[in-house]
Amino acid sequence: MNDSEGWLVDADFQRAFVAVRYAAGAREAAPLAPFARATEGALELVRTLSSGVRTERAQALAVELKRIARVLEARRLR
């Protein structure tokens, strides 16, 4: 993103934000409150992490945490 606040509307960043907060134990009702405009991907992740089915929550969280790990690994190898 070119602008200084572009990351606030970045779908990948919003999903990562939700996943990390959830993994850290945050279960608040409005995990996307810091963002003026939530992306559809972030909203879908919030819906999935709110599921009553534990395996659905775990699978969604694993997918997002793997995505974060891949990004961090790629940056470490530069």
N, C-alpha and C positions, 0 to 999 in steps of 0.2 A: 504494500500500500504506500502511496506517495505522501498523503497527508499525515500529519502528526497523530491524528486520531483514527486513521483508517483501520487499524487493528480492531477497533471497537465494533466494526460492522463485518469483520472477516469471519466467515462461517467456520473455518477450521479453529480459529482462536476461541470462538464462543463455545464450540463443542468441547475443546480441551479444557476450558474454564469450568464448564459444568462437570466434566468427568473428574477432574482433579479435586474439585470441592466435594463431590459425592464420595470419592475414594477417601478423602480426609475426614469424612463423617458428617459433612453438612447436609442436612435434609430439610432445609427451609422451604417454605411454600413458593417462594419466588426466586429461584436461583439465577434467573436472567435479569433481575432488577437493575444491575449496574449498566445494562445496555439499553440505549434509547430504542433501538430496533433489533429485536431478536430475529435471527435467521430461521428459516424453516428447518434446517438440519439440527440446530440447537433445540428448537421447540420439540422436534420429534424425539431427540435424545432425552429430554426432560420427561416426556410422556412415557417413554420406555422405562426409564429409571424409576418412574412412579408406579410401574406395573405391580400388581399383586403377586405375580409369578416370579419367584426368586431367580430361576434359571434365565428368564428373559432379561432381568436386570443385570445379572452377572455376565451374560454374553455381550450385552450392549456396552457395559463398562470395559470388558476385556478388549473389545474392538477399538474403543477410543484410546485406552491406555497403550495398546500396541502401536497405534498411529503416533502417539506422542513419543514413545520410545524410539520409533524409527526416525522421526525428525531429529530428536536429540542425538542419536547415534550418527546420523549423517552430518550434523554440525560438528561433532567431535572429531570426525575423520578428515575434515578439511585441512 
